[in-house]
Amino acid sequence: MKKRNNQDRMMGGHKPRPSEEAPQMANPMDFVTPTQFVQIPSKGRYPEGHPLCGEDSIEIKYMTAKDEDVLTNRSLLKKGLAIDRLIQNLIKDPTVNARSLYIGDRNAIIINARASAYGADYKTSVQCPACGETSKFKFDLADHEEYNGDEYPEEVVDNEDGTFSITLPVSTIVARIRPLTGQDEIEMLSEGKAKDITNDLITKQMKRFVIDFNGYNELSTINHVIDNMTAGDAKVLRAAFRAISPDIKMEQTFVCKNCEHEEVMTVPFGTDFFWPDR
């Protein structure tokens, strides 16, 4: 009796023709993480030479499982570097340093990355300002406005190099200032943890965004002027800083389910921002 070939038996005695062979599967290693373009509030108002100078958007990758690992890394969380590492991982262009970006542009990246990963609905716990009751409230991350940092008073002069100047009304000192970057944010956070100081955050921020006073840029001079500045000058200086700083405005109407109090509030970014209930 003639023995049947094992392959014949497996194929039911039928040998496939070349045209009937199964199509070759694509190599999973060839998979490329999709990207998206995010509009940046600064509209590229960076100093000449910066990779984003003149650019109104930045290309970022979609979040991956590896990025989620970064957000749960205890060492990075303890140092306050998890979000910074995430932003750097998401940026497509390797020449762009995440810490050199203005804080508003970094916020735009974070918001868009979170929305593309988990959806625009953000459910979080909110405490009512009127009755103190805490309840869940859903915010829409797609409902936000860009502030480009270009609506400043005529007293503020754009030096067209990423810096701005303003003459303080009381002392008549000319202050040259700039928007804060991710590097500034990280260093202030690090200083706060090291010294456990929380009662001088306003002056610490001012000492960061001031470049010089009347052309004097020594740190000792800047610190002395700010520490002894009149409240009137300080108010004007802080207002000028807010006016030149691009950012994302995330304000939505909150309605308390307990007392029906209604108030426009800034969307809170709690610990559940990147870990929504799913």
Phi and psi in degrees as a GROMACS rama.xvg file:
@    title "Ramachandran Plot"
@    xaxis  label "Phi"
@    yaxis  label "Psi"
@TYPE xy
-77.7524  129.842  LYS-2
-78.3648  140.041  LYS-3
-89.5594  139.171  ARG-4
-64.4305  139.927  ASN-5
-55.8073  -40.3343  ASN-6
-64.4229  -38.0061  GLN-7
-62.5801  -40.5401  ASP-8
-66.4415  -41.8441  ARG-9
-65.5418  -33.0402  MET-10
-94.4013  9.43973  MET-11
68.0842  27.8115  GLY-12
80.5473  3.4884  GLY-13
-108.458  122.917  HIS-14
-93.9755  122.273  LYS-15
-66.8617  143.048  PRO-16
-78.8525  158.818  ARG-17
-51.77  -37.8093  PRO-18
-72.6118  -15.3885  SER-19
-98.1337  -1.32909  GLU-20
-65.8581  144.801  GLU-21
-63.5594  141.498  ALA-22
-64.7787  144.944  PRO-23
-73.1337  129.646  GLN-24
-76.5157  145.749  MET-25
-69.0133  145.296  ALA-26
-68.7343  122.288  ASN-27
-57.7697  -24.5587  PRO-28
-67.8051  -16.5956  MET-29
-81.5937  -4.38568  ASP-30
-65.5366  132.808  PHE-31
-113.947  129.29  VAL-32
-61.4722  126.483  THR-33
-65.0852  157.89  PRO-34
-127.955  168.121  THR-35
-145.658  156.69  GLN-36
-100.667  130.389  PHE-37
-110.697  127.207  VAL-38
-70.055  128.823  GLN-39
-101.091  134.457  ILE-40
-57.8534  -31.9814  PRO-41
-68.4261  -18.1849  SER-42
56.0789  30.0231  LYS-43
77.7487  21.6225  GLY-44
-80.5944  57.1369  ARG-45
-101.165  159.637  TYR-46
-59.9871  152.835  PRO-47
-58.7569  135.103  GLU-48
103.909  -19.3495  GLY-49
-73.2903  140.334  HIS-50
-56.8694  -25.937  PRO-51
-101.27  8.34078  LEU-52
-60.2332  120.616  CYS-53
84.1055  -2.28561  GLY-54
-94.1331  140.828  GLU-55
-103.694  2.47145  ASP-56
-151.347  165.743  SER-57
-136.949  139.735  ILE-58
-88.5876  126.585  GLU-59
-126.821  156.241  ILE-60
-85.3224  158.388  LYS-61
-72.475  149.366  TYR-62
-64.2124  144.758  MET-63
-120.616  174.368  THR-64
-61.2449  -33.1818  ALA-65
-66.0726  -35.3593  LYS-66
-66.5899  -34.8441  ASP-67
-64.0308  -34.2841  GLU-68
-62.1914  -38.0873  ASP-69
-61.8608  -40.3919  VAL-70
-70.8282  -15.6449  LEU-71
-110.683  5.80005  THR-72
-69.9227  114.583  ASN-73
-61.4112  -38.4808  ARG-74
-64.1851  -44.4059  SER-75
-68.7195  -38.2913  LEU-76
-64.278  -41.8531  LEU-77
-63.3731  -36.2951  LYS-78
-85.8565  -5.53917  LYS-79
73.1  27.0692  GLY-80
-111.535  2.83297  LEU-81
-62.8298  -48.3613  ALA-82
-65.7094  -39.961  ILE-83
-61.3202  -44.4438  ASP-84
-64.5831  -38.5571  ARG-85
-61.462  -47.1988  LEU-86
-59.1682  -44.7577  ILE-87
-61.9563  -40.9925  GLN-88
-64.7984  -32.1843  ASN-89
-78.512  -27.9233  LEU-90
-68.9213  126.297  ILE-91
-70.4234  -42.624  LYS-92
-79.2171  114.742  ASP-93
-68.077  -13.6262  PRO-94
-82.549  -8.78938  THR-95
-92.3209  119.581  VAL-96
-87.6627  119.143  ASN-97
-57.3774  -33.0157  ALA-98
-74.5864  -14.8495  ARG-99
-85.9732  -6.12841  SER-100
-80.4898  146.977  LEU-101
-63.5234  150.144  TYR-102
-57.4913  -38.6923  ILE-103
-62.6065  -38.7032  GLY-104
-68.4097  -37.8634  ASP-105
-63.6387  -40.6105  ARG-106
-61.8105  -38.4966  ASN-107
-63.6035  -39.9309  ALA-108
-64.2287  -45.8036  ILE-109
-61.3692  -46.7604  ILE-110
-63.8385  -44.9752  ILE-111
-69.1907  -36.8043  ASN-112
-64.6614  -42.7695  ALA-113
-66.197  -42.8611  ARG-114
-64.4966  -40.0635  ALA-115
-71.7458  -27.1376  SER-116
-83.0117  -43.9804  ALA-117
-122.758  -0.807322  TYR-118
101.077  162.079  GLY-119
-79.051  -16.6407  ALA-120
-76.4829  125.959  ASP-121
-122.369  105.807  TYR-122
-97.3971  126.727  LYS-123
-149.267  168.457  THR-124
-84.9614  132.395  SER-125
-129.321  133.674  VAL-126
-95.0364  126.374  GLN-127
-65.8333  128.013  CYS-128
-66.5035  -20.3955  PRO-129
-89.9118  -53.206  ALA-130
-105.961  -10.8843  CYS-131
81.6928  0.460198  GLY-132
-71.7323  135.186  GLU-133
-98.6147  130.74  THR-134
-147.082  163.216  SER-135
-79.5577  138.264  LYS-136
-140.904  141.321  PHE-137
-102.747  122.653  LYS-138
-105.452  150.234  PHE-139
-102.872  108.955  ASP-140
-67.1159  -18.7578  LEU-141
-77.5063  -15.9306  ALA-142
-93.6524  83.6043  ASP-143
-146.666  164.414  HIS-144
-121.531  147.584  GLU-145
-94.4659  135.442  GLU-146
-112.838  120.374  TYR-147
-86.2563  0.934622  ASN-148
69.7438  28.7386  GLY-149
-123.179  14.0857  ASP-150
-111.251  70.0586  GLU-151
-112.883  156.389  TYR-152
-65.6244  162.667  PRO-153
-66.1224  -17.2963  GLU-154
-69.6012  -19.8359  GLU-155
-89.5063  126.292  VAL-156
-107.321  126.742  VAL-157
-82.5988  117.178  ASP-158
-82.7777  -2.02655  ASN-159
59.6525  28.3402  GLU-160
-134.987  21.0813  ASP-161
89.6326  0.292558  GLY-162
-120.289  162.196  THR-163
-137.441  152.587  PHE-164
-124.311  146.508  SER-165
-147.948  139.421  ILE-166
-91.2071  121.138  THR-167
-73.0606  134.876  LEU-168
-66.3555  -34.7674  PRO-169
-85.263  -52.7492  VAL-170
-84.8958  -17.0534  SER-171
61.9153  16.5383  THR-172
-74.5415  140.109  ILE-173
-92.1786  119.142  VAL-174
-104.014  133.918  ALA-175
-107.063  126.285  ARG-176
-130.683  170.55  ILE-177
-150.653  161.294  ARG-178
-68.7491  153.47  PRO-179
-81.5347  151.514  LEU-180
-112.583  176.366  THR-181
-60.5413  -35.1977  GLY-182
-62.1177  -42.3822  GLN-183
-61.6456  -43.9228  ASP-184
-61.3241  -44.1494  GLU-185
-66.06  -42.4733  ILE-186
-67.5519  -38.0028  GLU-187
-66.327  -39.2256  MET-188
-64.2033  -41.6294  LEU-189
-65.1248  -42.4044  SER-190
-63.7956  -40.2784  GLU-191
-64.0553  -39.7938  GLY-192
-70.5413  -38.3542  LYS-193
-68.7015  -38.24  ALA-194
-104.405  -8.11148  LYS-195
54.0456  44.3359  ASP-196
-107.238  125.145  ILE-197
-127.18  -3.52722  THR-198
-97.9262  3.65852  ASN-199
-131.173  34.7347  ASP-200
-64.7787  -33.679  LEU-201
-64.7794  -48.7224  ILE-202
-69.4807  -33.4126  THR-203
-62.2344  -41.0858  LYS-204
-65.7497  -41.8619  GLN-205
-61.1672  -39.4936  MET-206
-67.9452  -16.7334  LYS-207
-85.5904  -44.4614  ARG-208
-87.5517  -9.7685  PHE-209
-84.1833  128.419  VAL-210
-91.0111  -44.35  ILE-211
-161.951  163.504  ASP-212
-119.246  119.358  PHE-213
52.752  31.4953  ASN-214
88.9252  -8.58471  GLY-215
-87.7095  114.21  TYR-216
-109.666  10.8191  ASN-217
-65.0173  138.478  GLU-218
-59.3879  -39.1047  LEU-219
-63.057  -36.7982  SER-220
-68.5988  -46.733  THR-221
-60.8531  -45.7231  ILE-222
-62.1234  -41.0088  ASN-223
-65.1111  -45.8754  HIS-224
-63.1978  -44.1372  VAL-225
-67.4478  -41.8162  ILE-226
-65.1033  -25.4876  ASP-227
-112.119  12.5996  ASN-228
-72.6642  141.226  MET-229
-67.6262  154.977  THR-230
-60.8264  -34.4842  ALA-231
-64.5329  -45.3928  GLY-232
-65.3738  -40.5904  ASP-233
-62.5635  -39.3897  ALA-234
-63.135  -44.5006  LYS-235
-64.9428  -41.3548  VAL-236
-63.9317  -44.34  LEU-237
-66.3934  -37.4923  ARG-238
-64.6351  -39.6301  ALA-239
-65.1865  -40.8551  ALA-240
-61.0165  -46.284  PHE-241
-61.3781  -36.8568  ARG-242
-68.6924  -31.4277  ALA-243
-92.6821  -4.34006  ILE-244
-94.859  112.138  SER-245
-67.6301  146.882  PRO-246
-163.324  173.251  ASP-247
-104.044  125.184  ILE-248
-95.0086  113.79  LYS-249
-112.792  71.2969  MET-250
-112.804  126.974  GLU-251
-139.222  160.252  GLN-252
-81.4823  121.689  THR-253
-100.636  133.386  PHE-254
-122.126  119.775  VAL-255
-73.1735  130.628  CYS-256
-75.3707  -17.6754  LYS-257
-88.1123  -50.2104  ASN-258
-115.284  -0.0933947  CYS-259
64.4045  20.3636  GLU-260
-66.0006  137.058  HIS-261
-119.61  131.028  GLU-262
-155.696  141.046  GLU-263
-81.0429  124.222  VAL-264
-136.512  156.023  MET-265
-73.781  136.071  THR-266
-62.6312  122.726  VAL-267
-79.989  135.995  PRO-268
-103.504  88.4237  PHE-269
-86.2477  -172.36  GLY-270
-67.3105  -17.1866  THR-271
-91.6446  7.52703  ASP-272
-59.5082  -44.3554  PHE-273
-98.568  3.83403  PHE-274
-132.861  67.5866  TRP-275
-69.5618  157.686  PRO-276
-66.7445  122.274  ASP-277
